[in-house]
């Protein structure tokens, strides 16, 4: 934002300075050109007057002497002729027979003065020609042509332009400094506020925004600090409630399981069904508590990564896939399914830690083995797709219809078929995986497999630079 505001202000400064400097430069050049024209016109008038006197008296010595002295003094040649174009005096190598001079003499003898009209510039070179008729009124007694050098005038214009441009540059620099200071004064509080909003949106304790800048921004910062304290306290209480509840229930759950197990030996055979139902519900409740803790940790980790730099994390997705295959293959075999590994031949660097990707793979494999059913074939596939690393788990089980796919990552959601089939699950696994991937800039994609089944794709950015990663989380391990 600061760059855009500064750019807009600088464009305005450039336009304003140019609107002031350009006319001043043009006026300076025009004024110096006018001075040259007036000075040489006065000289021509003097020589025309001398020539008019010479024509009346027949004595041309005065005009000849004055013309030669002028050329020696100023280095500018001139030609003076009578009404018949006969040269009275020619100095500096200029001759009445020269084409340009002859044309000006003809005009002057027709009582037409010739003065250059073009404005000089610093780069102007050469000379300008002036012509003036001698005589009074409509009576012409001769003509005067002067070739004036523009070198001195061009140098004067150059010095004037340099002074104007130097002043313009100083004004532009001063305006730039003021623009930077003004934008910094306005934007810095906004930048601090934006950083605090990002931390608050991520569920992290926001920085207390220092009030600064215009009064409106100071009031905004003060109000945000009050709101942030309230929201942070509420979020922390919610997070602590989930964590403390899950943690505090572990001991009663463990004690309850011990008592139930001890009670089993005293129960008659007719109570085995009830006992099995109780232990199944205990297992489900323990799993639910574990998943609640994992989800809370995953959401907190994802929030941290949205406002911190986690780009240094790196792992080999191929190696993680191979390790998960070794771990879950016996589980799949006991469930009557077949787990096949189709990993890439080359390493696939993923932008996350080993433990994070392993946790995502565990969720996807557990779901596939649990819900695909006996006899299903489950494949674990790891590939690099351009700038993305993709770990795919595909099964040929019953899959999910489009309405179910849209709800699959919703917390505690389970399809009706799964509940009727009696499969255990908390409905939190895919939500945990989605949070873990989102924290690393990735996503979870669920889609139907062909001809039947479900395909789950864990998509992550490819790690930027090999050799910078350690395979561990630089911020403190996996969620």
C-alpha positions in Angstrom: 0.0 0.0 0.0 2.8 2.4 0.9 4.4 1.9 -2.6 1.1 2.6 -4.3 0.4 5.7 -2.3 4.0 7.0 -2.8 3.7 6.3 -6.5 0.5 8.3 -6.7 2.0 11.2 -4.8 5.2 11.1 -6.9 3.2 11.2 -10.1 1.4 14.2 -8.8 4.7 15.8 -7.8 6.2 15.1 -11.2 3.2 16.6 -13.0 3.2 19.7 -10.7 6.9 20.3 -11.0 6.8 19.8 -14.8 3.9 22.2 -15.0 6.0 24.8 -13.3 9.4 24.0 -14.8 8.6 23.6 -18.5 6.9 27.0 -18.9 9.8 28.5 -17.0 12.4 26.9 -19.3 10.5 28.1 -22.4 10.1 31.6 -21.0 13.9 31.7 -20.2 14.9 30.6 -23.7 12.4 33.0 -25.3 13.6 35.9 -23.2 17.2 35.4 -24.0 16.3 35.0 -27.7 14.5 38.3 -27.5 17.4 40.0 -25.9 19.6 38.8 -28.8 17.1 40.0 -31.4 16.7 43.4 -29.7 20.5 43.9 -29.4 21.2 43.1 -33.0 18.2 45.1 -34.2 19.7 48.1 -32.3 23.0 47.5 -34.0 21.3 47.3 -37.4 19.4 50.5 -36.8 22.8 52.2 -36.0 24.4 51.0 -39.2 21.2 51.8 -41.2 21.4 55.4 -39.8 25.1 55.7 -40.8 24.3 54.4 -44.3 21.5 56.8 -44.7 23.8 59.7 -43.7 26.5 58.3 -46.1 23.9 58.2 -48.9 23.0 61.9 -48.2 26.5 63.2 -48.0 28.3 60.8 -50.3 30.9 60.1 -47.5 31.0 56.3 -46.6 34.1 56.5 -44.4 32.1 56.6 -41.2 30.0 53.5 -41.9 33.0 51.6 -43.2 35.1 52.4 -40.2 32.3 51.6 -37.8 31.5 48.2 -39.5 35.1 47.1 -39.4 35.4 48.1 -35.8 32.2 46.2 -34.9 33.4 43.0 -36.6 36.8 43.2 -34.8 35.1 43.7 -31.5 32.2 41.2 -31.7 33.4 38.8 -34.5 30.2 39.1 -36.4 30.5 40.0 -40.1 28.1 42.3 -41.9 27.5 43.7 -45.4 26.3 47.3 -46.2 25.1 48.1 -49.7 23.6 51.1 -51.5 20.3 51.0 -53.4 21.9 49.4 -56.4 23.3 46.5 -54.2 26.8 47.8 -54.6 28.8 46.8 -51.5 29.8 49.8 -49.4 31.5 47.6 -46.8 31.9 43.8 -46.4 33.6 42.4 -43.3 34.4 39.0 -41.8 34.4 37.2 -45.1 30.7 37.7 -45.8 29.9 38.9 -49.3 26.9 40.5 -50.9 27.0 37.9 -53.7 26.4 35.0 -51.3 23.0 33.5 -52.0 21.6 33.9 -48.5 22.9 37.4 -48.2 21.7 38.4 -51.6 18.1 37.2 -50.7 18.1 39.3 -47.6 19.5 42.3 -49.4 16.7 42.1 -51.9 14.1 42.1 -49.2 15.8 44.9 -47.3 15.9 47.1 -50.5 12.2 46.5 -50.8 11.9 48.0 -47.3 11.4 44.6 -45.6 13.3 43.9 -42.4 14.3 40.3 -41.7 14.7 39.1 -38.1 14.9 35.4 -37.1 11.8 34.2 -35.2 12.8 30.7 -34.0 13.5 30.5 -30.2 17.0 29.5 -29.3 17.8 26.4 -27.2 20.9 25.2 -25.3 21.8 23.0 -28.2 21.4 25.8 -30.8 24.6 26.3 -32.9 25.7 28.5 -35.8 24.3 31.9 -36.5 21.2 33.9 -37.4 20.9 36.4 -40.2 19.5 39.9 -39.7 18.6 42.4 -42.4 17.5 46.1 -42.2 16.8 48.7 -44.8 18.5 52.1 -44.5 16.5 55.3 -45.0 13.5 57.0 -43.5 9.9 56.2 -44.2 9.4 54.6 -47.6 12.7 56.0 -49.0 15.3 53.3 -49.0 18.9 54.5 -49.3 20.6 51.1 -48.8 20.6 47.8 -46.9 22.4 46.2 -44.0 22.8 42.4 -43.4 24.3 41.1 -40.1 25.3 37.5 -39.3 25.0 37.1 -35.6 26.5 34.2 -33.6 24.1 32.4 -31.2 26.9 30.8 -29.2 26.9 33.2 -26.2 23.1 33.3 -26.1 22.9 29.4 -26.2 25.4 29.3 -23.3 23.3 31.8 -21.3 20.2 29.6 -21.9 22.1 26.5 -20.9 23.1 28.1 -17.6 19.6 29.3 -17.0 18.1 25.9 -17.8 20.7 24.2 -15.5 19.7 26.5 -12.6 16.0 25.9 -13.2 16.5 22.1 -13.5 18.6 22.1 -10.4 15.9 23.9 -8.5 13.3 21.6 -9.9 15.3 18.6 -8.8 15.7 20.0 -5.3 11.9 20.6 -5.1 11.3 17.0 -6.4 13.6 15.5 -3.8 12.1 17.6 -1.1 8.6 16.5 -2.2 9.7 12.9 -2.4 11.1 13.0 1.2 7.9 14.6 2.4 5.8 12.0 0.5 7.8 9.2 2.1 7.4 10.7 5.5 3.7 11.3 5.1 3.0 7.9 3.7 5.1 6.3 6.4 3.2 8.3 9.0 -0.1 7.0 7.6 0.8 3.5 6.4 3.0 2.3 9.3 0.0 2.1 11.7 -2.0 0.3 9.0 0.9 -2.2 8.5 1.0 -2.9 12.2 -2.7 -3.3 12.3 -2.7 -5.6 9.4 -0.1 -7.8 11.1 -2.1 -7.9 14.3 -5.3 -8.8 12.3 -3.4 -11.7 10.6 -2.4 -13.1 14.0 -5.8 -12.6 15.4 -7.4 -14.3 12.4 -5.0 -17.2 12.9 -6.1 -17.6 16.5 -2.8 -16.4 17.9 -2.3 -13.7 20.5 -2.1 -10.5 18.5 0.5 -7.8 19.0 -0.8 -4.8 20.9 -1.0 -2.2 18.1 0.8 1.0 19.0 -1.4 4.0 18.3 0.1 6.3 15.8 -0.6 8.3 12.6 -3.7 10.4 12.1 -6.3 10.7 14.8 -8.6 8.3 12.9 -6.0 5.6 12.8 -5.1 6.1 16.5 -8.8 5.6 17.4 -9.0 2.5 15.2 -5.8 1.0 16.8 -7.2 1.6 20.3 -10.5 0.0 19.4 -8.8 -2.9 17.7 -6.6 -3.6 20.8 -9.7 -3.7 23.0 -11.5 -6.1 20.5 -8.4 -8.2 20.2 -8.0 -8.7 23.9 -11.7 -9.8 24.1 -11.5 -12.2 21.1 -8.1 -13.6 22.2 -9.5 -14.3 25.7 -12.5 -16.1 24.2 -10.5 -18.2 21.8 -8.0 -19.1 24.5 -10.8 -20.1 26.8 -12.4 -22.2 24.0 -9.1 -23.9 23.2 -8.3 -24.5 26.8 -11.7 -26.0 27.4 -11.3 -28.5 24.6 -7.7 -29.4 25.7 -8.5 -29.5 29.4 -11.7 -31.5 28.9 -10.0 -34.1 26.8 -7.0 -34.3 29.1 -9.0 -34.4 32.3 -11.3 -37.1 31.0 -8.4 -39.5 30.3 -7.9 -40.5 34.0 -11.6 -41.2 34.6 -11.7 -43.1 31.3 -8.7 -45.2 32.3 -10.1 -45.9 35.7 -13.5 -46.8 34.2 -11.8 -49.2 31.8 -9.9 -50.9 34.6 -13.1 -51.3 36.6 -15.0 -52.7 33.6 -12.1 -55.1 32.9 -12.1 -56.2 36.5 -15.8 -56.6 36.5 -15.7 -58.9 33.5 -14.5 -61.9 35.5 -17.5 -61.6 37.7 -20.1 -61.4 35.0 -22.2 -64.4 33.8 -21.9 -65.5 30.2 -25.3 -63.9 29.4 -23.7 -60.5 30.1 -20.9 -60.8 27.5 -22.9 -59.0 24.9 -23.5 -56.1 27.2 -19.8 -56.1 28.3 -18.7 -56.0 24.6 -20.9 -53.1 23.9 -19.6 -51.2 26.9 -15.9 -51.8 25.9 -16.7 -50.8 22.3 -18.2 -47.5 23.5 -15.2 -47.0 25.8 -12.9 -47.5 22.8 -14.9 -45.1 20.7 -14.9 -42.5 23.5 -11.1 -42.8 23.9 -10.6 -42.4 20.1 -12.9 -39.4 20.1 -10.9 -37.7 22.9 -7.6 -38.4 21.0 -9.1 -37.0 17.8 -10.4 -33.9 19.6 -6.9 -33.2 20.9 -5.4 -33.8 17.5 -7.9 -31.5 15.8 -7.3 -28.7 18.3 -3.5 -29.1 17.9 -3.9 -29.1 14.1 -6.0 -26.0 14.0 -3.6 -24.2 16.3 -0.6 -25.3 14.1 -2.4 -24.2 10.9 -3.0 -20.8 12.5 0.7 -20.4 13.5 1.8 -21.2 10.0 -0.4 -18.6 8.4 1.5 -15.8 10.2 5.0 -17.4 10.5 7.4 -18.6 7.9 7.2 -22.4 7.6 8.9 -22.5 4.1 12.0 -24.3 5.5 10.0 -27.5 6.2 10.8 -30.4 3.8 10.4 -34.1 3.6 10.6 -36.9 1.0 7.0 -37.8 0.3 8.2 -41.1 -1.4 10.0 -42.2 1.7 7.0 -41.3 3.9 4.6 -43.3 1.6 6.9 -46.3 1.8 7.1 -46.1 5.6 3.3 -45.8 5.9 2.8 -48.7 3.5 5.0 -50.9 5.7 3.0 -49.9 8.8 -0.5 -50.2 7.4 -0.1 -53.3 5.1 -0.6 -55.8 8.0 -3.6 -53.8 9.1 -5.1 -53.9 5.7 -4.4 -57.7 5.5 -6.2 -58.4 8.7 -9.2 -56.4 7.4 -9.3 -58.5 4.3 -8.1 -55.7 2.0 -5.0 -55.4 -0.1 -2.7 -52.3 0.2 -0.5 -51.6 -2.8 2.3 -49.0 -3.0 2.8 -47.2 -6.3 5.4 -44.6 -5.2 7.5 -42.5 -7.6 10.9 -43.8 -8.5 12.6 -40.5 -7.6 12.2 -38.6 -4.3 9.3 -36.2 -4.2 10.2 -33.2 -1.9 7.1 -31.9 -0.1 6.9 -28.7 1.8 6.0 -30.1 5.2 7.5 -32.3 7.9 7.7 -36.1 7.9 5.4 -36.3 10.9 2.8 -34.0 9.3 2.6 -35.9 6.1 2.7 -39.3 8.0 -0.3 -38.1 10.0 -2.2 -37.2 6.9 -1.4 -40.5 5.3 -2.5 -42.4 8.4 -5.9 -40.6 8.3 -6.4 -41.4 4.6 -5.3 -45.1 4.9 -7.3 -45.7 8.0 -10.4 -44.4 6.3 -9.8 -46.4 3.2 -9.2 -49.7 5.1 -12.1 -49.1 7.4 -14.7 -48.1 4.9 -13.7 -49.8 1.6 -14.6 -53.2 3.1 -13.1 -56.8 2.8 -11.7 -57.7 -0.6 -11.0 -54.1 -1.6 -7.8 -53.0 -3.2 -6.2 -49.8 -1.8 -3.4 -48.1 -3.6 -1.0 -45.6 -2.1 0.5 -43.3 -4.8 3.1 -40.5 -4.5 3.9 -38.2 -7.5 5.2 -34.8 -8.3 2.8 -32.7 -10.5 4.7 -29.6 -11.5 5.0 -27.4 -8.4 3.0 -29.8 -6.3 3.7 -32.9 -4.4 0.7 -35.3 -4.3 0.1 -38.3 -2.1 -3.0 -40.2 -3.3 -4.9 -43.0 -1.6 -7.4 -44.8 -3.9 -9.8 -47.6 -3.0 -12.4 -49.5 -5.0 -15.0 -49.6 -2.2 -18.5 -48.1 -2.2 -17.1 -44.6 -2.2 -19.3 -41.5 -1.6 -21.9 -39.8 -3.7 -21.5 -36.0 -4.6 -23.6 -34.8 -1.7 -21.6 -36.9 0.7 -18.3 -35.7 -0.8 -19.3 -32.1 0.0 -19.8 -33.0 3.7 -16.9 -35.4 4.1 -14.5 -33.0 5.8 -17.2 -31.6 8.2 -16.5 -32.3 11.8 -18.2 -35.4 13.3 -19.9 -36.2 9.9 -20.3 -39.8 8.9 -22.3 -41.2 6.0 -25.5 -43.1 6.8 -24.1 -46.3 5.2 -21.1 -46.3 7.5 -23.3 -45.8 10.6 -25.6 -48.6 9.5 -22.7 -50.9 8.8 -21.5 -50.4 12.4 -18.0 -49.1 11.6 -16.3 -47.1 14.3 -15.1 -43.6 13.7 -15.4 -40.1 15.1 -15.8 -38.2 11.9 -12.8 -36.0 12.7 -10.0 -37.7 10.7 -10.5 -35.8 7.4 -11.0 -32.5 9.3 -7.6 -33.1 11.0 -5.9 -33.9 7.7 -7.5 -30.8 6.0 -6.2 -28.5 8.8 -2.7 -30.0 8.6 -2.5 -29.6 4.8 -4.0 -26.1 4.9 -1.3 -25.0 7.4 1.4 -25.8 4.8 -0.4 -24.2 1.9 -1.9 -27.4 0.7 -5.4 -28.9 0.3 -7.3 -32.1 0.6 -9.1 -33.3 -2.6 -11.8 -36.0 -2.5 -13.3 -37.3 -5.7 -14.9 -40.5 -7.0 -12.6 -43.2 -8.4 -13.3 -45.0 -11.6 -15.1 -47.3 -12.0 -16.0 -47.2 -8.3 -14.5 -46.2 -5.0 -13.0 -43.0 -3.5 -9.8 -41.1 -4.4 -8.3 -38.9 -1.7 -5.4 -36.6 -2.7 -3.2 -34.8 -0.2 -1.7 -31.9 -2.3 1.2 -29.9 -1.0 3.7 -27.4 -2.5 7.0 -28.9 -3.6 9.8 -27.9 -1.2 11.6 -24.9 -2.6 15.3 -25.7 -2.2 17.0 -29.0 -1.5 19.5 -28.9 1.2 17.7 -26.4 3.4 15.3 -28.8 5.0 15.9 -31.2 7.8 12.7 -33.1 7.7 11.6 -31.7 11.0 9.4 -28.8 11.8 11.5 -25.6 12.5 8.8 -24.4 14.8 8.7 -27.3 17.1 7.6 -30.6 15.5 4.3 -31.9 14.3 1.0 -30.8 15.6 
